[in-house]
């Protein structure tokens, strides 16, 4: 990622285009295997505008992943997931691409599997108990953060916030569904 205001590049980072180190890279530039975007926790529909890549392939001489388009295999960009994988050549290419930027070689992406500390669990349990004492249904706020729970309780205690009312939703039961087709089958020759 690139922060234009602070002139900083940090990781994970995407370099758009197919030119790297002064040459056009092709699918044959991938020389260390392919991985699915989901292996990196990336939603394909939100990566590079969606619907462009399914897999990425490692170029071992740089430590970059090339991003081939899923239909044409034309390289549409390069992905640097982990700065520790960068080779000396990869670092030089990156520094040449961003001469006016500071490159922070640490990974900023949050690990989704980071365990919650005991302090956070204890504080969350306390706040959920306070919310329950105030008549707030905890099944609706069980996944809230400590800050969100604390703000909710403060708003409830102030008495100035709007009162949230939880009412059951009435649903109409549909007993029969009728589907009408207006398309006519087309016969092809020989069938």
C-alpha positions, 0 to 999 in steps of 0.5 A: 500500500502507498500513503501519498500524504506521508510518502510511505510504502508499506506492506502488503503492496500492489504494483500495477502494470506488467513492467518491472525492472525495465522489462515487460513480464509475462506469465513465463516470468513466474518461476516458483509456483502459483497460489490462490488469492484465498491463501492470502486471505484476499477476496478475489472480488475486491482485489484489483477492482475484482474479476481480474485474478484468481491466482498469483505466481511467485517470481523468486528472483524478486520475491514478488508475486506476479498477478496474471489475468485469469483469462488471458494470463497477461500480467496485470500487476505485482503483489508483495505480501511479505517484505521478508520474502523480498530479495536484494534485487526485489528491494532495489527494484522497489526503491527504484520505483519509489525514489521519493518514498520511505519504504517500511519493510514491516508487514502491517496487515492484521493477522486475523488469527491473533488471539484475544488477550485475557484482559480484553476477554475479561473487559468484554465480559464485564461490559456485556454483563453491564449491558445485560443489567440495563436490559440491553439484549446481549445476543445482538451485541456479542461481537462488539468491541470493548470500545463499542460496548463502552460507548453503548453503555455510556449512551444508555446511561446518559438517557439523552440517546434515542431509545432503541426498541427491538421488535419482532418482525412479522413475516408473511408466509407464502404457501405457493409460488407460481412461476410463469415462463414466457420463453419459447424453446428454440429448435436447432437443426438436426435435433 
